[in-house]
Amino acid sequence: MYYPILLIHPSESFCDAVIRGLGERGYFVISASSEKQSIEAIDAGVYAVAILPARIGMTDGDALIARIRAIWAETHIVVLNDEVLNEVDYERICKAEGIDHICSAGYTSDEVSLIAARLAGSAPPMTRIPGGATSVPSASPYQMDNSFEMSIMPSSRGKFVEDPLQLEILALAREYQKTLPGELRNLRMLLSKARQGEDLEEMILEIRRITHTISGTSGTLGFNEISGIVHQINEKIKKVEQKGKGSDDEWQTLLYLIDRAISTPERSSLVPMGAAAAVDESTLLIIGEDRSHLTELYEIGKLNHVKVIPACTRVEAIAEINSGDVDGAIICLDMNNLDPVALVADIRALEGRENLQVAFMSKVDSVEQRVLAASAGATMFMEKPLTEEALVEVAREFATQRAQIDARVLIVDDDPYFRKHISNLLASEHLDVQDLEEPQRVLETLDMANPDILLLDVQMPGLSGFDVCRMVRSIPKWRNLPVLFLTGESDVQARIECFNVGGDDYIQKPVIKEELLARINVRLERIRMFRERADKDPLTRLLNRRAFLEQVTDRMNEGARFSRPLSLCIVDLDHFKHVNDTYGHLAGDRVLQAMGKLLLSRYRNTDVRGRWGGEEFAVAFYNEEASNARRLLFESLKALRKMEFTGDGGEKFRVTFSAGVATFPDNASRFDELFRIADECLYRAKENGRNQIQIVESDATDA
């Protein structure tokens, strides 16, 4: 449940104090200190509670109350009065004006915070829905008033900051709003010429193109009434096209419709999402023995919209992870009753937690501790006790990692407003979006953008979306690329044609965000499932050779751009043929599976792990020199040495591995050369007795 509160007061210091007081109680506050800001804030959204003075600037409080009530009648009203009221006057004014509470002269920020929190707790709930909008228990939609110029969201400390993406969405709607009258007048001119019979066939084609564009874009940007009228024009002009001419009644109806559209107020129903959306709360599991420190971090988290879940034992930690969704875990290295590395392995062995973000904290900041943290897969290492800044940083880092862009979308549409708006909507869902106006350039853009999904408009000048789809499907590389058509056409034949040319789905304009995302996510999930099967070795669940090579090449390219090293480790299980011959092939498979699980449960998400083939594995440590990579890998060797395996006949045995390490760019700048050098180090490790790790130009081993 989400309860936004509006605060209007001329004193910014008073506003700050109330924001802090309500922020500590878990409420979000939008504040305004001037007359203009007050009007803008009121028109921006719906509030559970509105706190306002008897007058702000030249505007009376009763005018503000009326404006608030017009948007949502259920808003609780608190009036800040500079006069002292007796009990009779208090009750009379509250009843007459529909006010819930009046704070008399001498009111304090604490008093106001307490009253607002109490009223907010009794307000009808507003449930957040995908996209950040709010489902309002009222028939009144949000309306984008011409005076509203900002979209604001609460920061982690109760202050409010502008959300650039939502500002861009509102600015785009406002910009389109300015061009819409001209587009409609141009359409009327074309209809008048067509009625007179001037180049009728050509005129009708142009009218259909324009009505298709206006109807789809205006509806998508929230100008729903105009969109509906223009859609009617599109449907009626199609009937004229089929007959080859139109009757006087038909042309009169078309002109009536366009005049109606021109006279309709250009008002968008787009929700200014940032004004009514709460920042999502990060959730961190913190594991340690120091209960006082955990309690302190819990309190710090409440002030920063970070939900801290404390745990003191392995059982508590596993139970919390199984019971809820967490962004990541912070584990103390200084515990006596718990092995932190083993705990990370246990956590990442849980279904769906293979890539859970982990950070370690310790009173001791040493190389050994940092290596231990990295080998366990920690992305961050922090000194204990954890400060407020450190807690906020790790929460932000983990939330960012979870929101990593994992799919690319290419939009081809000739309307710049529609393209930009859809791009903004998809970008808000962490999709990497590129847009293209000229359909003739789609093939070259596909090669550059390498998208996971293609969105195509049907009606475009030069090439239709159908033509583009046929062209894309003729290229072997793009035959399996999901193609979604965006069309204003509603007839069955147009929908059938979408599939006949090779499209996977279609979405009718105006586009509804939730429908668009649902259809895109279905296709992306199928892509992920296909890649999961294509990229993973089925026995060890590690990347196969092809996928490993692709990811390491990407890491090397990134390292070249940012001057960061990458250490490649080639790992070979010692005497594996002897294991198969002596203990059986099923036992050998169990060893391979254990090796895969060992590598998956350790290291960071930026490190790449794969099965190169047979009993040979490969690990690439990003941004690590050879000496550190050897230390990290040696932790896995020590863990493998302790494992006991059972042969097909019940025999007990142990295994080890040998490895060689080479570093980019110090030892080689190309992967094939880097692999050759790492393989030479592996060969030297075997010659020296196995069960060790060798690096370039070093006789040092880990045994």
N, C-alpha and C positions, 0 to 999 in steps of 0.2 A: 504494500500500500504506500501511496506517495501523497504527502500533504504539503504543497507549497504555500508559503505565507507572504503576503505583500505588506511592506512597511513603507509608509510615506511620512517623512519628517524633515523639516528644514535643517536640522543639525546632523551633520555627517558623523560626528563623534557619538551622538546618541544612537544613530543607526548602527554604527560599528559595535556598540555595546550590546544592543538587542540581538544583532546577528550572532555574536559570540554566545550569548545566553541561549538562544534557540538552537544554534549549531551544536552545543553541548548536549542538548536534549534530542538531537537527531533530526531537526527540521531544517529545511532549506528556505532561505529568505531572499526575495527580490526587493531591493530598496530603491527609493527615489527621493531626492531632496529638493526638487524644483517642480514648478507647475507643469512644465512641458514633459519632464521625465515621468511625472505621475500619470498623466493621460496616456503616454506611450506604454507604461508598465501595465496599466489597467486593461488596455486594449490588447495586450500581448498574450494574455492567457487567462486561466481560471484558477482561483485561489480558495483554499480552505478557510483562511482567515485574512482579513484586510485590516491593518492598523493605520489610521489616518488622523490628521489633526482637524480641528473645527474649520480651518481655512488653510489653503496653501496658495500663496500668491493672490490672485484675484478670484480664485475658485472656492466656493463654499463647500464644506464637507458634505452637505446633503446632495449636491450635484455629483460629487465623486461616488457617493453611495448609490445613487440612481444608476450611474454608469456601470458600476460593479454588478448591481443586481440585474441589469439588462443582459449581462453575459451569463451569470449563474446566480439564480435566486437563493441558493443554499449557502452562499458565502457568509461566514460569521463576521460581524463588524465590531471593531473596537475603536472608539473615538478618544483622542487625547485632548482633554479640555484644560485650558489654563485658568478656569474659574472653579471655585468650590461650590458644589451643588448639594442642596439638602435632599433628603430621602424622597420627598414628594416630587420635586423637580426631576430627580434622577429617573424615577419610575415613569413619569409622564413622557419625558423625552425618549426614553428607550422604547416605550410602547408606540409612540407616534412615528418615530423614524425607523423602527425595525432594527434598533441597535442592540447588540448583545451585552456590551459593557462600556461604561464611560470611566476613564481614568481622570480623576479630578486634579486640580493644581497640586504640584509637589510629587507627581508620579515619578518613579524611577525606572531605569532600564530593566532591573531585575523583576519589578512588579509587572511590567508590560510583558516580559518574556514568559513569566509564569502563567499569566492570564491567556496569552495567545496559545501556549502549549496545551493548556486545558481545553480550550475551545477546539483546537485542531484535532485533538484526540476524539472528539465527538462528531467531527464532520463526516458526511457521507464519503466513502472511499473513492479515490480515483486510481484505477489500475493502469500501470504502465504497459504499453503494447510495443511490438517490434517497431523500430524506427524512431523511438524516443517520443512519440506523440502520446497524448493522454486520452483515455476513454472517459468522456465527461457524462455524468448522469443528467443530461439536459439535451433538449433538441437543438439548442443554439450552437452552431459550429464556431470554431475560431475564425475570425475574419481578419485579413491583412489590411489594416487601415493605412491610408497613404502617409500618415505622419509617423508610422512606426519604422525606425531605421536601425534597430539593433536587436540582436539575439543574444541572450545572456544565459550562462550556465554557472552553477555553483562550483567554485574551486574546492580543493581539499580542505580548506580552512574556513568555509562558510562565506568567503567573499565571492564575487561574481566576476567572471571574465567572459569576453566575447568568444563565441565558438565560430571560427572562420568558415567552416563548411556550411553551417546553417545560415550565417550571414550571406554567403555566396548564393545559397538557394533562394533566400528572400530577395536579394539584389537582382538575381536573374528573373524572378517573377515580376519584379517591379519594372525591369528594363523591357521585358516582353509586353507588359501592360501598356507601355508608351507606344509600342509599334502596332499593337492590335487594331486601334481605330483605322490606321492607314491601310492595313491589310484588308479590313472589312470594306472600306470605301473602294479599294481597288477591285474587290470581288463584285461589288455592286455595278461598277462600270463595265466589267466583263459580262455580267448578266444582261445589262441593258443592250450592249452591242450584239450579244447572241440573240436576244429577242428580236432585234431588227434584221437578223439573218446574215450579219457580216461574218464571213468565214466560219460558219456555224460549227463544222466538224472540228476545226482547230480550236475554236473558242471553248467548246465543250470539254475537250481534252485538258485545256488549261484550267478551266473551272474545276474539273474533277481533281486535278493535281493540287490546286490551292485549297479547296474545301477539305481534301484529305489531310493536308498539312495543318491547316488551322484547327480542324476538329481534334486531331490527335494531340497537337502541342498545347492548345489552350486547355483541354481537359486534363492533361497530365500536369500542367502547371496550376491547376485549381480553378480555372475560369469555366466552371461546369455548365452554366446556363448558356453561354455563348457556344461552347463546344456542342451541346445538344442541338441548338438551332442550326449550326453549320452542318452538322451531320445529316439533319433532315434535308438541307439543300443538296448535299451530296447524293442522297438516295433518290431525290426527285429528278436531279439532272441526269442520273443514270437511265431513268425511264424515258426521258426526252431523247437521250442518245440512242436507245434501242429502237425508238420509233423513227428517228431521223429528223423529227421536228416536234415542236411543242405547241399546245393549244394556248389561246389567250388566257384561259383560266390557270393553266400550269405556270405560265410566265408571271401572271399576277401573284400567284402564290409564292413563287420564288422571290419576287421583289419584295413582297410583304415580309417574308422570312428574313431577308438580308437587312431590311429596314429595322425589323425588330431586334436583330443582333446588334446593329449599330447603336440603337437607343438603349441597349442593356448596359447597366453600370459595369465597368470592368473591375469587378471585385473578386479577388482570389480567395478560395477557401483553404488555401495551403495553411497548414498549421505551422506557426513559427516555433519549430520543435525545441530549439534551444531555450526558449523562455519557460517551458513547462517540463523540462526533462531533468531528472536528477543524475548526478554523476554515479555510475555504477560503483558499488562498493567492492574493493578488492578483499579477498579472503586469504589469509596466511595461516598455516599451521606452524606453530613454534614449539619445538621439542627441547626440553632442558630440565635439569633438576632444581634449579633455583626458582622456587615458586614466587618469591617476592619480585624477581626480575620479570617473570612472566606476567604477573599482575600489573606491573608498571607498564609493560608493553601493551597489555590489553587496554589500559586507560588511554595511553598515547594513541592507539589505533582508533578509539572512539572519536577522538578529536580530529582525526584526519581521514575519516571514512574508510578505514582499513579494519576489517573484521579479523581480530586475532583469536585463533583457537589454540589454547595452551594444552600441552600434553607432557607428561613426565615419564611415561613408560612406553615400551614398544606396543603393548596391547592397546593403550589409549590412542597412540598415533595411528595404528592400522585401522582401528575402529572409526576414528574421525575421518580418515580419508575414504573409507568405504561408505560412510553415511552422508557425505556431502561433497559439493564441488569446491575445490580449493585452487587458487592460482599457483600456489607453490608452498614449499616447506623450508623453514629455517631450522637447522639442527645444531645444537651445541656440541663441540668436540670435547668438552671438558667433563663429560659425564663418566661416573664410575660404574653405573649399572647397565650401560648400553654401549654396544659397538656401533658408532655412527655409520661406518661404511657398510656394515652388514644391514643396518636399518634401511639405508638407501636402496640396497639390492632387494630387500623384502618389499619395499614400497613399489619399486619399479617392476616387480614381478606380478603385481596386481593387475587385473585386466583393465585396460584403458589408461594405465598410469605409467606406461613405458617412458614417456617423455616429460614426466612431471618436473617442473623447475625446482631446483634445490640450491640453497645457500647454506654455508657453514659459518658459525661464529665461534670465537675462542678468545680466552684471555691472553693466550700466547700467539704472537704473530711471528712465525718462523717459516723458513723454506720448507721444512718437513711437514708442518701443518698445512701449508698451502698446496704442496704436492699431494698430500693425503686428500684434501678437499677436491682437487681437480681430478684425481684418479677415481673418486667416488661419483664424479659427474656434477660437482657443484659449479654453478655459473658465477657465483660471487663468494668472496671470503671477507668477513667483517670482524672487527674487534669487539669484544664483549667488555662492559655492558653496551648493548645496542642503543644508539641515540635516536631521537625522534627523526632527524634528517636521514639516518641510515635506514630506518624502518620504512619511511615514505619512499626512499629511493628504490629499495628492493621490491616494494609493492608495485611501484610504477614499472619497474623493469620486467617483473613477472607478468603483469597485465599486458604490457607491450608484446612480450614474447607470445602470449596466448593469442594476441590479435594480429599475428604476422600475416601479411598478405600471402595467400596460398592459391590464388587463381587469377588469371588474366582474362579480361573481356575486351573485345573489339566491337564498337558500335559504328554501323554505317548508316547514316541518315542525312538527308540534304538540309534539314532544318537545324540551324545552329542552337536555337533555344532548347529544342527537344534533346539534342545530343548532350548539351551541357547539363541539363537538369538530370537526365538519366545517369550521366557520369557522376554527378554529385551524390545521387541516391546510392549508387553502387559503391562509390568510394567510402561512404559512411559505414558500409558493411565490410570494409577492409578488402575490397577487391581492387586490383590494379586495372584501371580502365584507360583505354585509348579510343579516340573517336576519329572518324573519317567522313568527310563530306563528299568527295568524288568517288563514286563506285568504280570508276575505271582504274583506280590505284589500289584496289583491294588485294591483288596478289602480291605486289611488292610490300604492302603494309603487313600482310600476314607473315611474310618471311622475317620482317623486322620485329613485329610485336609478339609473334609466336603465341597466340591466344589459346586459352582453354575452351572458349565459347565465343560464337559470333552472333551478334544481334543485327538483323537486317531489316531495313524499311522496305516495304513492297514497292511503293510508288516513288520513283526518283527520276530526275531528268537524265536522259542519255541511256542509262541502263536501269532496268527494273531490278528489284530484289530477286525476282525469279531468275533473271539472266545471270546475276552475280552468283547465285547459288549453283546454277548449272556449271558455271566456269570454275568455281571452287571445287566442286565434286569431280571435275575432270583431272585434277591434280592428285596423284596417288598420296602425297603427303597429307592432304587435307580431307581425304574421303571419310574419315571418322570424326572430323571436327563437328561438335554439336552446333547446329544452326537454328536459331530461334527467329521467326519472322515477327516483325512489329507492323501491324496492319490496321487501318481504319475500316477495311472492308468487313462486312458482317455476313455476306451471302455465302452459301454452302460451296459454290464453285470456287470462290477465292480461297477458302480454307483447304479444299481438296487439292488445289494447285500448289499450295505450300508444301504438301507432302509429295506430290508428283515430281517436283523438281529436286527432291532430296532433303527438304527441311525436316527437322526433328520435332518442332513444335511451333505454335504461333500464339501471339498475345495481341488481343484487340486493343487498339487505342480508343479512348485515353487509357494510359497505362496506370494501373493501381500498383503501388510499390510492393505490397505484400504478395500479390499474385506474381509479379515479376521475379521477386526474390525466391519464392517457392519453386517456380519453374526452373530458374537457374540452378538452385541448390540441388534439385533432383538430378539434373545433368551432371553437375560437378561431383556429386556423390558417386555416380556411376563411373566417372573418370577416375576418382580416387580408388574405387574398388578394382578397376582394371589395372591401374598402375601398381597397386599393392600386389596383385598376383604376378604382374610382369616384372617387378623390380626386386622381389624378395626371394631368397633361397628358401624353399619350403621346409628344409630340415632344420636349419639354424635360425631362421627368421632374420638373418642379416641381409644386407644388400647383395645382389648378385654382381658378377664382374662388370657387366655393362653399366648398371646403375651406379656402382661404386666409382667407376671411371668418370661418368658424367658429373657426379657430385664433386669429386676431387678436382676435376678440371675447372669447375665453377669456383671452388675455393682458391685454386691457384690464380685464376684471373682476378678474383677479388683481392688476393694477397698482393698481386702485382700493382693494382690500383692504389692500395693503401700502404704499401711497403711493409707487409706483414709476412712472416715466414710460415711454412707448412712442413711438418716432418712426417714422412711416409715410413711406416713400419710394415715389413713383410714378416709374417709369423708362420712358423711351420711346427706342427705337433711332432715331437720326437718319437722315432721308431713306431710310427702309426701302423705300418704294414705288420709289424710284430703283434700289435694289439689285435688287429683283425684276425691274423693267423692263429694266435694263441687263445684269445678270449671270445672270438666270434664277431661276425659283422654287425649283429645287433648291439653288442657291447661297443663296437666302434662308433655306431650311430649315436649311442648315448653320450659318448665322449664328445662328438661333434656338437650335439645339442647343448651340452654343458658349456662348451667353449663359446657357442653363440650367446647363450644366456649370460655368461660372465661378461662378455664384451658389451652386450646391450645394457646391462645393469650398471655399467660404469661409464665414466667420461661425460663430456658435455654434449649438448645437442649440436654444437658447431663441429664436433669431431665426427669423422665419417668412418663407419665400420662395415666390413664386407667379407664375404667368403670368396676368395679368389679362385678356388677350385680344389677338389679333393680335401686334403688335410691342411691346406694353405689358406691363411687369412690375411687381411690387410686392414690397417688402421691409419688414418690420417689425422694428426693433431694440428688443428688450425691455430696459428699465432703462437707456436711453441718451437723453440730451438731443439736440436738433437738431444742435448744432455737432459733437458726437462722431459722430452718425450720418452727417453729411456727410463727415467724415474717413474713416470706415469705407467708405462707398460710393465715395469718390474712389479708394481703392486698387483697386477693381474697374474703375473707368473707366480708370485708368492701364494695368491689365493688358489691357483690351479694345483700347486704342489700339495696343498692340504686336502684336496678332494679325494675321496675314495670311491672307486667304481667297482661294479660287480660284473664278472664275465657271464657268458651264457650258461656256464656250468656252475655258477655260484662262487667262482674264485674272486678274491679281492686284489685290486691293483691300483696303481697311481700313474699319472702321466705328467710330462712337462712339455715345454715348447722352447724353441730357439727363434731368435728374431734379429733382423738387421734394420738399421735406421739411416735414412738419408734426408737431407733438408733442402727445400726450395726457399730461396734461389741460390743459397750458398754452394750446394753441390751440383745442381742442375736447374735449368730453366724450363725443360720440357718433361712431361710425365714419363715418357718411355725411357729417357736417360736417368731420371730420378729413380724409377723402378729398377733399372739395371744396377745402379750403385747400391740401393738398399738390398737387392738380392745378393750382391757380392758380399756385403756385410753379413747377411744370413749364412752364406756358405762358410765364411770365416768362423762364425759362431759354432757351426756344426763341426768344423775341423778341430776346434779347440775343446771339444767335449760335449757340445750341446748344453741345454738347460741354462741358457744365458742370452744376453742381448749385446750386440756389437753396433757401434756407430762408426762413421767415416773417420779414417786416419787416427784411430785410437785403439790401443791395446787393452783398454779398460773393459771389463766385463762385469755383469751382475750375475752372481752364481748363488 
